[in-house]
Amino acid sequence: MFSILLVLLIIVAVLMIGLILLQKSEGSGMSGSSAASMFGGALSGAAAGNFLTRATAWLATIFFILCAALALVASKMNVASQQSDLRTEIILQENSAPADTPVAE
């Protein structure tokens, strides 16, 4: 479950970065040339701004929901006890190993 949510979070983050870069900023950004050519002119002017703004808002909402879900899943995972079990196992193996005899030079 954790892996699936993490992959979804990465995909949403990459999509959100792309949409943010396509938006028109005060310096005209990349929206003027890229959006019009990529979408066949369908996203030009105010329609492009509205679509990109709404899509970015939806992706941002999904991003925060996925972050919260990942936090919940991570808190439910018993990571601390898994680490302590591993430490206990390592200590038991070290204690049961025969002591090295010193080598005379």
N, C-alpha and C positions, 0 to 999 in steps of 0.2 A: 504494500500500500504506500509506504514511504517513497519508494522508487518511482512509482507512477505519478504521485503528486509532485515530486521533484522535477521529473521530466516535463510535466504540464507547466510548472512554474517557469522553467527555462524557455519553453516555447512561447508562452505568453509574454515573457520579458523581451524576447527577441522581436516579436511582433509589435510590441509597444514601442520599442526603440525605433523600428522602421516607420511606424505611423507618426511618431513625434518628429522624425527627420523630414517626413513629407509635408508636414504642416507649414503653412506660410508664416514666417515671422516678420518682424518689422524690417529686417534686412532682406526680405523676399524669399529667403530660405531655398530649399530644394523643390518646393511645391510647384513653382511656376513651370519648370521644365519637366521634371520627372513624373509628377502625378498625371499631367495631361498626356504624356506619351505612353505611360504604362497602362492607363485605363481607357485609351482611345478617345481622349477628350471628354469623357463622361464626367470627369471630376474637374471641372474648371469653374473658377470664380467662387461664388457663395456656396454652391452645392458641394464643392470639394471641402471647403472649410467646415460646413455643417457635418458632412459625413466623417471626416477625419477627426473632428472634435468629439463627436458621439462615439465613434469606434475607440478612440483613446480613453474616453471615460469608462466605457464598458470593460476594456482590457485592464484598466487600472483597478476597477472594482473586482474583477476576477483575480487579479494579481494579489490583492490584499486578502481576499477570501482564501486563496491557496496558501498564502503565508500563515494565516491563522490555522488552517487545517494541518499544515505541516508541523506547526508548533504543538497542536493537540496530539497528533500521531507520535511525535518525538517524545512528548511527556508520558505517553502511555507505554512506550517501549521501555523495557526494563534494562536500560543500558548500564546503569550503575552496578546492578547485581551481576550482570554478565562480565563486567570488568573485574569485579571482586572474585568471581568464580575462576576467572582466568589467572589472576594473581595467586589464588590459593593453589591451583593446579601446578603452576610454575614453582612455587615454593616447595610443594611436596616432591616434585621431581628433583629439585636441587638437593633437598635433604636426603633423598633415597639414593642419590648417585654416590658411588664409592669415592672416597677421598683420594686425591692424587698423591702418589708417593713422591717425595723430593728426589730429584735426579742428582747423583754425585758427579762432581766435575773432576 
